[in-house]
Every structure is written in structure tokens, then in C-alpha cells.
């Protein structure tokens, strides 16, 4: 892979993974309101909020790593 676009690739990958996690978490969160009999202890709600929270954390960490990689490479290229 071209080192020039490595940080952008990391950011794009984390963005896609986080969006899939947010969609799955939102679907489970909406399902938790429909499935009242199964969700007596709010199990689905807790799981869905955990998935959405971890997706947001992963997006923030991936964005930070992408920016850090780009900044490191730009600083390294200067003579």
C-alpha cells in the first residue's frame, strides 16, 4: 500500500466498521422495544447500547490513529 494514503485507509476502515456497529446496535435497540416479553431484564437494551458505545469508541480511536499516522509521515518526510 502507498504510505501516503495509509492514514486515510485506517480512517476509512474504522469508519465503515463503526457504521456497521451503529446500525446493528440501533436495530437491536429498536427491537428491544418490540420484544417486550424477551426483554424483561432490559438485556437487549444493554447489549445494543454497549455495541453502539464500542462502535463510537472504535471510530474515535481509528480517527486518532489515522491522523497520527498522517502527521508522523509528514513530519518524517521533511529533510
mmCIF file of the N, C-alpha and C atoms, coordinates in Angstrom:
data_MODEL
# 
_entry.id   MODEL 
# 
loop_
_atom_site.group_PDB 
_atom_site.id 
_atom_site.type_symbol 
_atom_site.label_atom_id 
_atom_site.label_alt_id 
_atom_site.label_comp_id 
_atom_site.label_asym_id 
_atom_site.label_entity_id 
_atom_site.label_seq_id 
_atom_site.pdbx_PDB_ins_code 
_atom_site.Cartn_x 
_atom_site.Cartn_y 
_atom_site.Cartn_z 
_atom_site.occupancy 
_atom_site.B_iso_or_equiv 
_atom_site.pdbx_formal_charge 
_atom_site.auth_seq_id 
_atom_site.auth_comp_id 
_atom_site.auth_asym_id 
_atom_site.auth_atom_id 
_atom_site.pdbx_PDB_model_num 
ATOM 1   N N  . UNK A 1 1  ? 0.843   -1.180  0.000  1.00 0.00 ? 1  UNK A N  1 
ATOM 2   C CA . UNK A 1 1  ? 0.000   0.000   0.000  1.00 0.00 ? 1  UNK A CA 1 
ATOM 3   C C  . UNK A 1 1  ? 0.887   1.241   0.000  1.00 0.00 ? 1  UNK A C  1 
ATOM 4   N N  . UNK A 1 2  ? 0.409   2.253   -0.642 1.00 0.00 ? 2  UNK A N  1 
ATOM 5   C CA . UNK A 1 2  ? 1.130   3.512   -0.700 1.00 0.00 ? 2  UNK A CA 1 
ATOM 6   C C  . UNK A 1 2  ? 1.123   4.153   0.691  1.00 0.00 ? 2  UNK A C  1 
ATOM 7   N N  . UNK A 1 3  ? 2.295   4.496   1.207  1.00 0.00 ? 3  UNK A N  1 
ATOM 8   C CA . UNK A 1 3  ? 2.366   5.045   2.557  1.00 0.00 ? 3  UNK A CA 1 
ATOM 9   C C  . UNK A 1 3  ? 1.715   6.409   2.664  1.00 0.00 ? 3  UNK A C  1 
ATOM 10  N N  . UNK A 1 4  ? 1.522   7.057   1.518  1.00 0.00 ? 4  UNK A N  1 
ATOM 11  C CA . UNK A 1 4  ? 0.898   8.378   1.537  1.00 0.00 ? 4  UNK A CA 1 
ATOM 12  C C  . UNK A 1 4  ? -0.561  8.305   1.973  1.00 0.00 ? 4  UNK A C  1 
ATOM 13  N N  . UNK A 1 5  ? -1.247  7.217   1.621  1.00 0.00 ? 5  UNK A N  1 
ATOM 14  C CA . UNK A 1 5  ? -2.672  7.085   1.925  1.00 0.00 ? 5  UNK A CA 1 
ATOM 15  C C  . UNK A 1 5  ? -2.951  6.082   3.039  1.00 0.00 ? 5  UNK A C  1 
ATOM 16  N N  . UNK A 1 6  ? -1.941  5.713   3.802  1.00 0.00 ? 6  UNK A N  1 
ATOM 17  C CA . UNK A 1 6  ? -2.127  4.713   4.849  1.00 0.00 ? 6  UNK A CA 1 
ATOM 18  C C  . UNK A 1 6  ? -3.049  5.217   5.955  1.00 0.00 ? 6  UNK A C  1 
ATOM 19  N N  . UNK A 1 7  ? -2.873  6.455   6.386  1.00 0.00 ? 7  UNK A N  1 
ATOM 20  C CA . UNK A 1 7  ? -3.728  7.018   7.430  1.00 0.00 ? 7  UNK A CA 1 
ATOM 21  C C  . UNK A 1 7  ? -5.159  7.159   6.975  1.00 0.00 ? 7  UNK A C  1 
ATOM 22  N N  . UNK A 1 8  ? -5.340  7.493   5.693  1.00 0.00 ? 8  UNK A N  1 
ATOM 23  C CA . UNK A 1 8  ? -6.692  7.621   5.148  1.00 0.00 ? 8  UNK A CA 1 
ATOM 24  C C  . UNK A 1 8  ? -7.375  6.254   5.100  1.00 0.00 ? 8  UNK A C  1 
ATOM 25  N N  . UNK A 1 9  ? -6.614  5.208   4.783  1.00 0.00 ? 9  UNK A N  1 
ATOM 26  C CA . UNK A 1 9  ? -7.169  3.857   4.729  1.00 0.00 ? 9  UNK A CA 1 
ATOM 27  C C  . UNK A 1 9  ? -7.579  3.383   6.122  1.00 0.00 ? 9  UNK A C  1 
ATOM 28  N N  . UNK A 1 10 ? -6.793  3.703   7.134  1.00 0.00 ? 10 UNK A N  1 
ATOM 29  C CA . UNK A 1 10 ? -7.137  3.338   8.505  1.00 0.00 ? 10 UNK A CA 1 
ATOM 30  C C  . UNK A 1 10 ? -8.412  4.041   8.934  1.00 0.00 ? 10 UNK A C  1 
ATOM 31  N N  . UNK A 1 11 ? -8.516  5.322   8.622  1.00 0.00 ? 11 UNK A N  1 
ATOM 32  C CA . UNK A 1 11 ? -9.702  6.089   8.984  1.00 0.00 ? 11 UNK A CA 1 
ATOM 33  C C  . UNK A 1 11 ? -10.930 5.565   8.258  1.00 0.00 ? 11 UNK A C  1 
ATOM 34  N N  . UNK A 1 12 ? -10.794 5.244   6.976  1.00 0.00 ? 12 UNK A N  1 
ATOM 35  C CA . UNK A 1 12 ? -11.928 4.731   6.199  1.00 0.00 ? 12 UNK A CA 1 
ATOM 36  C C  . UNK A 1 12 ? -12.387 3.375   6.732  1.00 0.00 ? 12 UNK A C  1 
ATOM 37  N N  . UNK A 1 13 ? -11.447 2.489   7.078  1.00 0.00 ? 13 UNK A N  1 
ATOM 38  C CA . UNK A 1 13 ? -11.800 1.180   7.602  1.00 0.00 ? 13 UNK A CA 1 
ATOM 39  C C  . UNK A 1 13 ? -12.540 1.302   8.923  1.00 0.00 ? 13 UNK A C  1 
ATOM 40  N N  . UNK A 1 14 ? -12.055 2.161   9.807  1.00 0.00 ? 14 UNK A N  1 
ATOM 41  C CA . UNK A 1 14 ? -12.716 2.330   11.104 1.00 0.00 ? 14 UNK A CA 1 
ATOM 42  C C  . UNK A 1 14 ? -14.083 2.978   10.953 1.00 0.00 ? 14 UNK A C  1 
ATOM 43  N N  . UNK A 1 15 ? -14.205 3.861   9.967  1.00 0.00 ? 15 UNK A N  1 
ATOM 44  C CA . UNK A 1 15 ? -15.495 4.494   9.712  1.00 0.00 ? 15 UNK A CA 1 
ATOM 45  C C  . UNK A 1 15 ? -16.530 3.461   9.261  1.00 0.00 ? 15 UNK A C  1 
ATOM 46  N N  . UNK A 1 16 ? -16.123 2.553   8.378  1.00 0.00 ? 16 UNK A N  1 
ATOM 47  C CA . UNK A 1 16 ? -17.044 1.525   7.892  1.00 0.00 ? 16 UNK A CA 1 
ATOM 48  C C  . UNK A 1 16 ? -17.417 0.545   9.005  1.00 0.00 ? 16 UNK A C  1 
ATOM 49  N N  . UNK A 1 17 ? -16.435 0.131   9.807  1.00 0.00 ? 17 UNK A N  1 
ATOM 50  C CA . UNK A 1 17 ? -16.719 -0.797  10.893 1.00 0.00 ? 17 UNK A CA 1 
ATOM 51  C C  . UNK A 1 17 ? -17.614 -0.159  11.947 1.00 0.00 ? 17 UNK A C  1 
ATOM 52  N N  . UNK A 1 18 ? -17.390 1.107   12.243 1.00 0.00 ? 18 UNK A N  1 
ATOM 53  C CA . UNK A 1 18 ? -18.213 1.792   13.228 1.00 0.00 ? 18 UNK A CA 1 
ATOM 54  C C  . UNK A 1 18 ? -19.630 2.006   12.719 1.00 0.00 ? 18 UNK A C  1 
ATOM 55  N N  . UNK A 1 19 ? -19.789 2.282   11.434 1.00 0.00 ? 19 UNK A N  1 
ATOM 56  C CA . UNK A 1 19 ? -21.137 2.473   10.907 1.00 0.00 ? 19 UNK A CA 1 
ATOM 57  C C  . UNK A 1 19 ? -21.923 1.164   10.927 1.00 0.00 ? 19 UNK A C  1 
ATOM 58  N N  . UNK A 1 20 ? -21.264 0.052   10.644 1.00 0.00 ? 20 UNK A N  1 
ATOM 59  C CA . UNK A 1 20 ? -21.945 -1.250  10.736 1.00 0.00 ? 20 UNK A CA 1 
ATOM 60  C C  . UNK A 1 20 ? -22.336 -1.531  12.188 1.00 0.00 ? 20 UNK A C  1 
ATOM 61  N N  . UNK A 1 21 ? -21.449 -1.248  13.128 1.00 0.00 ? 21 UNK A N  1 
ATOM 62  C CA . UNK A 1 21 ? -21.757 -1.445  14.541 1.00 0.00 ? 21 UNK A CA 1 
ATOM 63  C C  . UNK A 1 21 ? -22.900 -0.563  15.007 1.00 0.00 ? 21 UNK A C  1 
ATOM 64  N N  . UNK A 1 22 ? -22.940 0.674   14.547 1.00 0.00 ? 22 UNK A N  1 
ATOM 65  C CA . UNK A 1 22 ? -24.033 1.569   14.924 1.00 0.00 ? 22 UNK A CA 1 
ATOM 66  C C  . UNK A 1 22 ? -25.357 1.112   14.343 1.00 0.00 ? 22 UNK A C  1 
ATOM 67  N N  . UNK A 1 23 ? -25.346 0.605   13.118 1.00 0.00 ? 23 UNK A N  1 
ATOM 68  C CA . UNK A 1 23 ? -26.586 0.105   12.509 1.00 0.00 ? 23 UNK A CA 1 
ATOM 69  C C  . UNK A 1 23 ? -27.092 -1.127  13.249 1.00 0.00 ? 23 UNK A C  1 
ATOM 70  N N  . UNK A 1 24 ? -26.196 -2.050  13.575 1.00 0.00 ? 24 UNK A N  1 
ATOM 71  C CA . UNK A 1 24 ? -26.594 -3.251  14.320 1.00 0.00 ? 24 UNK A CA 1 
ATOM 72  C C  . UNK A 1 24 ? -27.099 -2.870  15.717 1.00 0.00 ? 24 UNK A C  1 
ATOM 73  N N  . UNK A 1 25 ? -26.392 -1.962  16.386 1.00 0.00 ? 25 UNK A N  1 
ATOM 74  C CA . UNK A 1 25 ? -26.810 -1.522  17.712 1.00 0.00 ? 25 UNK A CA 1 
ATOM 75  C C  . UNK A 1 25 ? -28.150 -0.820  17.690 1.00 0.00 ? 25 UNK A C  1 
ATOM 76  N N  . UNK A 1 26 ? -28.377 0.016   16.687 1.00 0.00 ? 26 UNK A N  1 
ATOM 77  C CA . UNK A 1 26 ? -29.659 0.712   16.576 1.00 0.00 ? 26 UNK A CA 1 
ATOM 78  C C  . UNK A 1 26 ? -30.786 -0.264  16.279 1.00 0.00 ? 26 UNK A C  1 
ATOM 79  N N  . UNK A 1 27 ? -30.519 -1.254  15.427 1.00 0.00 ? 27 UNK A N  1 
ATOM 80  C CA . UNK A 1 27 ? -31.536 -2.266  15.128 1.00 0.00 ? 27 UNK A CA 1 
ATOM 81  C C  . UNK A 1 27 ? -31.893 -3.059  16.390 1.00 0.00 ? 27 UNK A C  1 
ATOM 82  N N  . UNK A 1 28 ? -30.899 -3.452  17.172 1.00 0.00 ? 28 UNK A N  1 
ATOM 83  C CA . UNK A 1 28 ? -31.178 -4.167  18.420 1.00 0.00 ? 28 UNK A CA 1 
ATOM 84  C C  . UNK A 1 28 ? -31.891 -3.278  19.426 1.00 0.00 ? 28 UNK A C  1 
ATOM 85  N N  . UNK A 1 29 ? -31.550 -1.994  19.451 1.00 0.00 ? 29 UNK A N  1 
ATOM 86  C CA . UNK A 1 29 ? -32.206 -1.068  20.370 1.00 0.00 ? 29 UNK A CA 1 
ATOM 87  C C  . UNK A 1 29 ? -33.676 -0.914  20.024 1.00 0.00 ? 29 UNK A C  1 
ATOM 88  N N  . UNK A 1 30 ? -33.990 -0.800  18.741 1.00 0.00 ? 30 UNK A N  1 
ATOM 89  C CA . UNK A 1 30 ? -35.389 -0.706  18.330 1.00 0.00 ? 30 UNK A CA 1 
ATOM 90  C C  . UNK A 1 30 ? -36.113 -2.031  18.546 1.00 0.00 ? 30 UNK A C  1 
ATOM 91  N N  . UNK A 1 31 ? -35.419 -3.142  18.348 1.00 0.00 ? 31 UNK A N  1 
ATOM 92  C CA . UNK A 1 31 ? -36.013 -4.458  18.595 1.00 0.00 ? 31 UNK A CA 1 
ATOM 93  C C  . UNK A 1 31 ? -36.308 -4.663  20.075 1.00 0.00 ? 31 UNK A C  1 
ATOM 94  N N  . UNK A 1 32 ? -35.527 -4.044  20.939 1.00 0.00 ? 32 UNK A N  1 
ATOM 95  C CA . UNK A 1 32 ? -35.752 -4.217  22.373 1.00 0.00 ? 32 UNK A CA 1 
ATOM 96  C C  . UNK A 1 32 ? -37.078 -3.599  22.822 1.00 0.00 ? 32 UNK A C  1 
ATOM 97  N N  . UNK A 1 33 ? -37.584 -2.610  22.086 1.00 0.00 ? 33 UNK A N  1 
ATOM 98  C CA . UNK A 1 33 ? -38.888 -2.047  22.432 1.00 0.00 ? 33 UNK A CA 1 
ATOM 99  C C  . UNK A 1 33 ? -40.033 -2.920  21.934 1.00 0.00 ? 33 UNK A C  1 
ATOM 100 N N  . UNK A 1 34 ? -39.796 -3.662  20.857 1.00 0.00 ? 34 UNK A N  1 
ATOM 101 C CA . UNK A 1 34 ? -40.840 -4.526  20.297 1.00 0.00 ? 34 UNK A CA 1 
ATOM 102 C C  . UNK A 1 34 ? -40.919 -5.838  21.059 1.00 0.00 ? 34 UNK A C  1 
ATOM 103 N N  . UNK A 1 35 ? -39.781 -6.418  21.405 1.00 0.00 ? 35 UNK A N  1 
ATOM 104 C CA . UNK A 1 35 ? -39.728 -7.721  22.064 1.00 0.00 ? 35 UNK A CA 1 
ATOM 105 C C  . UNK A 1 35 ? -39.818 -7.537  23.578 1.00 0.00 ? 35 UNK A C  1 
ATOM 106 N N  . UNK A 1 36 ? -40.983 -7.141  24.066 1.00 0.00 ? 36 UNK A N  1 
ATOM 107 C CA . UNK A 1 36 ? -41.146 -6.865  25.486 1.00 0.00 ? 36 UNK A CA 1 
ATOM 108 C C  . UNK A 1 36 ? -41.071 -8.118  26.342 1.00 0.00 ? 36 UNK A C  1 
ATOM 109 N N  . UNK A 1 37 ? -41.589 -9.236  25.853 1.00 0.00 ? 37 UNK A N  1 
ATOM 110 C CA . UNK A 1 37 ? -41.604 -10.456 26.644 1.00 0.00 ? 37 UNK A CA 1 
ATOM 111 C C  . UNK A 1 37 ? -40.196 -11.019 26.834 1.00 0.00 ? 37 UNK A C  1 
ATOM 112 N N  . UNK A 1 38 ? -39.354 -10.894 25.831 1.00 0.00 ? 38 UNK A N  1 
ATOM 113 C CA . UNK A 1 38 ? -37.993 -11.395 25.911 1.00 0.00 ? 38 UNK A CA 1 
ATOM 114 C C  . UNK A 1 38 ? -37.085 -10.434 26.666 1.00 0.00 ? 38 UNK A C  1 
ATOM 115 N N  . UNK A 1 39 ? -37.449 -9.188  26.703 1.00 0.00 ? 39 UNK A N  1 
ATOM 116 C CA . UNK A 1 39 ? -36.577 -8.134  27.225 1.00 0.00 ? 39 UNK A CA 1 
ATOM 117 C C  . UNK A 1 39 ? -36.999 -7.702  28.632 1.00 0.00 ? 39 UNK A C  1 
ATOM 118 N N  . UNK A 1 40 ? -37.298 -8.654  29.512 1.00 0.00 ? 40 UNK A N  1 
ATOM 119 C CA . UNK A 1 40 ? -37.754 -8.293  30.854 1.00 0.00 ? 40 UNK A CA 1 
ATOM 120 C C  . UNK A 1 40 ? -36.662 -7.639  31.696 1.00 0.00 ? 40 UNK A C  1 
ATOM 121 N N  . UNK A 1 41 ? -35.441 -8.085  31.560 1.00 0.00 ? 41 UNK A N  1 
ATOM 122 C CA . UNK A 1 41 ? -34.337 -7.514  32.335 1.00 0.00 ? 41 UNK A CA 1 
ATOM 123 C C  . UNK A 1 41 ? -33.561 -6.470  31.533 1.00 0.00 ? 41 UNK A C  1 
ATOM 124 N N  . UNK A 1 42 ? -34.137 -5.984  30.456 1.00 0.00 ? 42 UNK A N  1 
ATOM 125 C CA . UNK A 1 42 ? -33.515 -4.990  29.572 1.00 0.00 ? 42 UNK A CA 1 
ATOM 126 C C  . UNK A 1 42 ? -32.179 -5.486  29.029 1.00 0.00 ? 42 UNK A C  1 
ATOM 127 N N  . UNK A 1 43 ? -32.110 -6.782  28.747 1.00 0.00 ? 43 UNK A N  1 
ATOM 128 C CA . UNK A 1 43 ? -30.883 -7.390  28.239 1.00 0.00 ? 43 UNK A CA 1 
ATOM 129 C C  . UNK A 1 43 ? -30.537 -6.858  26.845 1.00 0.00 ? 43 UNK A C  1 
ATOM 130 N N  . UNK A 1 44 ? -31.540 -6.822  25.957 1.00 0.00 ? 44 UNK A N  1 
ATOM 131 C CA . UNK A 1 44 ? -31.278 -6.338  24.599 1.00 0.00 ? 44 UNK A CA 1 
ATOM 132 C C  . UNK A 1 44 ? -30.897 -4.861  24.593 1.00 0.00 ? 44 UNK A C  1 
ATOM 133 N N  . UNK A 1 45 ? -31.492 -4.089  25.468 1.00 0.00 ? 45 UNK A N  1 
ATOM 134 C CA . UNK A 1 45 ? -31.183 -2.664  25.535 1.00 0.00 ? 45 UNK A CA 1 
ATOM 135 C C  . UNK A 1 45 ? -29.736 -2.445  25.971 1.00 0.00 ? 45 UNK A C  1 
ATOM 136 N N  . UNK A 1 46 ? -29.307 -3.191  26.970 1.00 0.00 ? 46 UNK A N  1 
ATOM 137 C CA . UNK A 1 46 ? -27.936 -3.054  27.470 1.00 0.00 ? 46 UNK A CA 1 
ATOM 138 C C  . UNK A 1 46 ? -26.930 -3.498  26.414 1.00 0.00 ? 46 UNK A C  1 
ATOM 139 N N  . UNK A 1 47 ? -27.220 -4.611  25.737 1.00 0.00 ? 47 UNK A N  1 
ATOM 140 C CA . UNK A 1 47 ? -26.321 -5.105  24.688 1.00 0.00 ? 47 UNK A CA 1 
ATOM 141 C C  . UNK A 1 47 ? -26.247 -4.111  23.536 1.00 0.00 ? 47 UNK A C  1 
ATOM 142 N N  . UNK A 1 48 ? -27.396 -3.569  23.119 1.00 0.00 ? 48 UNK A N  1 
ATOM 143 C CA . UNK A 1 48 ? -27.397 -2.636  21.993 1.00 0.00 ? 48 UNK A CA 1 
ATOM 144 C C  . UNK A 1 48 ? -26.666 -1.342  22.342 1.00 0.00 ? 48 UNK A C  1 
ATOM 145 N N  . UNK A 1 49 ? -26.838 -0.836  23.536 1.00 0.00 ? 49 UNK A N  1 
ATOM 146 C CA . UNK A 1 49 ? -26.113 0.373   23.938 1.00 0.00 ? 49 UNK A CA 1 
ATOM 147 C C  . UNK A 1 49 ? -24.612 0.103   24.050 1.00 0.00 ? 49 UNK A C  1 
ATOM 148 N N  . UNK A 1 50 ? -24.249 -1.104  24.473 1.00 0.00 ? 50 UNK A N  1 
ATOM 149 C CA . UNK A 1 50 ? -22.835 -1.477  24.524 1.00 0.00 ? 50 UNK A CA 1 
ATOM 150 C C  . UNK A 1 50 ? -22.219 -1.548  23.137 1.00 0.00 ? 50 UNK A C  1 
ATOM 151 N N  . UNK A 1 51 ? -22.953 -2.098  22.171 1.00 0.00 ? 51 UNK A N  1 
ATOM 152 C CA . UNK A 1 51 ? -22.456 -2.176  20.793 1.00 0.00 ? 51 UNK A CA 1 
ATOM 153 C C  . UNK A 1 51 ? -22.296 -0.780  20.209 1.00 0.00 ? 51 UNK A C  1 
ATOM 154 N N  . UNK A 1 52 ? -23.279 0.088   20.441 1.00 0.00 ? 52 UNK A N  1 
ATOM 155 C CA . UNK A 1 52 ? -23.184 1.454   19.910 1.00 0.00 ? 52 UNK A CA 1 
ATOM 156 C C  . UNK A 1 52 ? -22.046 2.232   20.576 1.00 0.00 ? 52 UNK A C  1 
ATOM 157 N N  . UNK A 1 53 ? -21.872 2.058   21.874 1.00 0.00 ? 53 UNK A N  1 
ATOM 158 C CA . UNK A 1 53 ? -20.785 2.737   22.573 1.00 0.00 ? 53 UNK A CA 1 
ATOM 159 C C  . UNK A 1 53 ? -19.420 2.268   22.112 1.00 0.00 ? 53 UNK A C  1 
ATOM 160 N N  . UNK A 1 54 ? -19.275 0.967   21.921 1.00 0.00 ? 54 UNK A N  1 
ATOM 161 C CA . UNK A 1 54 ? -17.985 0.461   21.453 1.00 0.00 ? 54 UNK A CA 1 
ATOM 162 C C  . UNK A 1 54 ? -17.710 0.886   20.012 1.00 0.00 ? 54 UNK A C  1 
ATOM 163 N N  . UNK A 1 55 ? -18.746 1.006   19.200 1.00 0.00 ? 55 UNK A N  1 
ATOM 164 C CA . UNK A 1 55 ? -18.555 1.485   17.830 1.00 0.00 ? 55 UNK A CA 1 
ATOM 165 C C  . UNK A 1 55 ? -18.100 2.932   17.818 1.00 0.00 ? 55 UNK A C  1 
ATOM 166 N N  . UNK A 1 56 ? -18.676 3.751   18.679 1.00 0.00 ? 56 UNK A N  1 
ATOM 167 C CA . UNK A 1 56 ? -18.255 5.153   18.744 1.00 0.00 ? 56 UNK A CA 1 
ATOM 168 C C  . UNK A 1 56 ? -16.825 5.273   19.263 1.00 0.00 ? 56 UNK A C  1 
ATOM 169 N N  . UNK A 1 57 ? -16.470 4.452   20.247 1.00 0.00 ? 57 UNK A N  1 
ATOM 170 C CA . UNK A 1 57 ? -15.102 4.455   20.759 1.00 0.00 ? 57 UNK A CA 1 
ATOM 171 C C  . UNK A 1 57 ? -14.118 4.016   19.680 1.00 0.00 ? 57 UNK A C  1 
ATOM 172 N N  . UNK A 1 58 ? -14.481 2.977   18.921 1.00 0.00 ? 58 UNK A N  1 
ATOM 173 C CA . UNK A 1 58 ? -13.618 2.482   17.863 1.00 0.00 ? 58 UNK A CA 1 
ATOM 174 C C  . UNK A 1 58 ? -13.448 3.528   16.765 1.00 0.00 ? 58 UNK A C  1 
ATOM 175 N N  . UNK A 1 59 ? -14.516 4.253   16.441 1.00 0.00 ? 59 UNK A N  1 
ATOM 176 C CA . UNK A 1 59 ? -14.414 5.312   15.437 1.00 0.00 ? 59 UNK A CA 1 
ATOM 177 C C  . UNK A 1 59 ? -13.474 6.417   15.916 1.00 0.00 ? 59 UNK A C  1 
ATOM 178 N N  . UNK A 1 60 ? -13.600 6.818   17.167 1.00 0.00 ? 60 UNK A N  1 
ATOM 179 C CA . UNK A 1 60 ? -12.716 7.862   17.699 1.00 0.00 ? 60 UNK A CA 1 
ATOM 180 C C  . UNK A 1 60 ? -11.272 7.414   17.730 1.00 0.00 ? 60 UNK A C  1 
ATOM 181 N N  . UNK A 1 61 ? -11.023 6.182   18.156 1.00 0.00 ? 61 UNK A N  1 
ATOM 182 C CA . UNK A 1 61 ? -9.658  5.668   18.218 1.00 0.00 ? 61 UNK A CA 1 
ATOM 183 C C  . UNK A 1 61 ? -9.080  5.511   16.819 1.00 0.00 ? 61 UNK A C  1 
ATOM 184 N N  . UNK A 1 62 ? -9.873  5.018   15.861 1.00 0.00 ? 62 UNK A N  1 
ATOM 185 C CA . UNK A 1 62 ? -9.397  4.855   14.494 1.00 0.00 ? 62 UNK A CA 1 
ATOM 186 C C  . UNK A 1 62 ? -9.099  6.183   13.832 1.00 0.00 ? 62 UNK A C  1 
ATOM 187 N N  . UNK A 1 63 ? -9.941  7.183   14.089 1.00 0.00 ? 63 UNK A N  1 
ATOM 188 C CA . UNK A 1 63 ? -9.690  8.513   13.548 1.00 0.00 ? 63 UNK A CA 1 
ATOM 189 C C  . UNK A 1 63 ? -8.408  9.094   14.123 1.00 0.00 ? 63 UNK A C  1 
ATOM 190 N N  . UNK A 1 64 ? -8.207  8.902   15.427 1.00 0.00 ? 64 UNK A N  1 
ATOM 191 C CA . UNK A 1 64 ? -6.985  9.376   16.069 1.00 0.00 ? 64 UNK A CA 1 
ATOM 192 C C  . UNK A 1 64 ? -5.763  8.688   15.485 1.00 0.00 ? 64 UNK A C  1 
ATOM 193 N N  . UNK A 1 65 ? -5.840  7.385   15.261 1.00 0.00 ? 65 UNK A N  1 
ATOM 194 C CA . UNK A 1 65 ? -4.694  6.666   14.705 1.00 0.00 ? 65 UNK A CA 1 
ATOM 195 C C  . UNK A 1 65 ? -4.408  7.090   13.271 1.00 0.00 ? 65 UNK A C  1 
ATOM 196 N N  . UNK A 1 66 ? -5.445  7.339   12.483 1.00 0.00 ? 66 UNK A N  1 
ATOM 197 C CA . UNK A 1 66 ? -5.245  7.806   11.115 1.00 0.00 ? 66 UNK A CA 1 
ATOM 198 C C  . UNK A 1 66 ? -4.591  9.167   11.068 1.00 0.00 ? 66 UNK A C  1 
ATOM 199 N N  . UNK A 1 67 ? -5.063  10.079  11.915 1.00 0.00 ? 67 UNK A N  1 
ATOM 200 C CA . UNK A 1 67 ? -4.470  11.413  11.968 1.00 0.00 ? 67 UNK A CA 1 
ATOM 201 C C  . UNK A 1 67 ? -3.034  11.333  12.475 1.00 0.00 ? 67 UNK A C  1 
ATOM 202 N N  . UNK A 1 68 ? -2.787  10.497  13.463 1.00 0.00 ? 68 UNK A N  1 
ATOM 203 C CA . UNK A 1 68 ? -1.438  10.340  13.998 1.00 0.00 ? 68 UNK A CA 1 
ATOM 204 C C  . UNK A 1 68 ? -0.484  9.774   12.948 1.00 0.00 ? 68 UNK A C  1 
ATOM 205 N N  . UNK A 1 69 ? -0.952  8.805   12.175 1.00 0.00 ? 69 UNK A N  1 
ATOM 206 C CA . UNK A 1 69 ? -0.119  8.222   11.119 1.00 0.00 ? 69 UNK A CA 1 
ATOM 207 C C  . UNK A 1 69 ? 0.214   9.263   10.060 1.00 0.00 ? 69 UNK A C  1 
ATOM 208 N N  . UNK A 1 70 ? -0.791  10.041  9.633  1.00 0.00 ? 70 UNK A N  1 
ATOM 209 C CA . UNK A 1 70 ? -0.538  11.086  8.640  1.00 0.00 ? 70 UNK A CA 1 
ATOM 210 C C  . UNK A 1 70 ? 0.437   12.131  9.164  1.00 0.00 ? 70 UNK A C  1 
ATOM 211 N N  . UNK A 1 71 ? 0.251   12.539  10.400 1.00 0.00 ? 71 UNK A N  1 
ATOM 212 C CA . UNK A 1 71 ? 1.126   13.555  10.980 1.00 0.00 ? 71 UNK A CA 1 
ATOM 213 C C  . UNK A 1 71 ? 2.553   13.038  11.121 1.00 0.00 ? 71 UNK A C  1 
ATOM 214 N N  . UNK A 1 72 ? 2.704   11.801  11.533 1.00 0.00 ? 72 UNK A N  1 
ATOM 215 C CA . UNK A 1 72 ? 4.029   11.207  11.692 1.00 0.00 ? 72 UNK A CA 1 
ATOM 216 C C  . UNK A 1 72 ? 4.738   11.101  10.358 1.00 0.00 ? 72 UNK A C  1 
ATOM 217 N N  . UNK A 1 73 ? 4.012   10.700  9.310  1.00 0.00 ? 73 UNK A N  1 
ATOM 218 C CA . UNK A 1 73 ? 4.632   10.557  7.992  1.00 0.00 ? 73 UNK A CA 1 
ATOM 219 C C  . UNK A 1 73 ? 5.008   11.904  7.400  1.00 0.00 ? 73 UNK A C  1 
ATOM 220 N N  . UNK A 1 74 ? 4.197   12.930  7.627  1.00 0.00 ? 74 UNK A N  1 
ATOM 221 C CA . UNK A 1 74 ? 4.518   14.251  7.104  1.00 0.00 ? 74 UNK A CA 1 
ATOM 222 C C  . UNK A 1 74 ? 5.716   14.841  7.827  1.00 0.00 ? 74 UNK A C  1 
ATOM 223 N N  . UNK A 1 75 ? 5.828   14.583  9.122  1.00 0.00 ? 75 UNK A N  1 
ATOM 224 C CA . UNK A 1 75 ? 6.964   15.088  9.866  1.00 0.00 ? 75 UNK A CA 1 
ATOM 225 C C  . UNK A 1 75 ? 8.243   14.341  9.529  1.00 0.00 ? 75 UNK A C  1 
ATOM 226 N N  . UNK A 1 76 ? 8.122   13.086  9.173  1.00 0.00 ? 76 UNK A N  1 
ATOM 227 C CA . UNK A 1 76 ? 9.268   12.266  8.828  1.00 0.00 ? 76 UNK A CA 1 
ATOM 228 C C  . UNK A 1 76 ? 9.821   12.607  7.452  1.00 0.00 ? 76 UNK A C  1 
ATOM 229 N N  . UNK A 1 77 ? 8.986   13.103  6.554  1.00 0.00 ? 77 UNK A N  1 
ATOM 230 C CA . UNK A 1 77 ? 9.399   13.367  5.167  1.00 0.00 ? 77 UNK A CA 1 
ATOM 231 C C  . UNK A 1 77 ? 10.248  14.634  5.055  1.00 0.00 ? 77 UNK A C  1 
ATOM 232 N N  . UNK A 1 78 ? 10.172  15.537  6.008  1.00 0.00 ? 78 UNK A N  1 
ATOM 233 C CA . UNK A 1 78 ? 10.951  16.771  5.927  1.00 0.00 ? 78 UNK A CA 1 
ATOM 234 C C  . UNK A 1 78 ? 12.444  16.484  6.148  1.00 0.00 ? 78 UNK A C  1 
ATOM 235 N N  . UNK A 1 79 ? 13.308  17.074  5.314  1.00 0.00 ? 79 UNK A N  1 
ATOM 236 C CA . UNK A 1 79 ? 14.757  16.825  5.475  1.00 0.00 ? 79 UNK A CA 1 
ATOM 237 C C  . UNK A 1 79 ? 15.355  17.619  6.606  1.00 0.00 ? 79 UNK A C  1 
# 
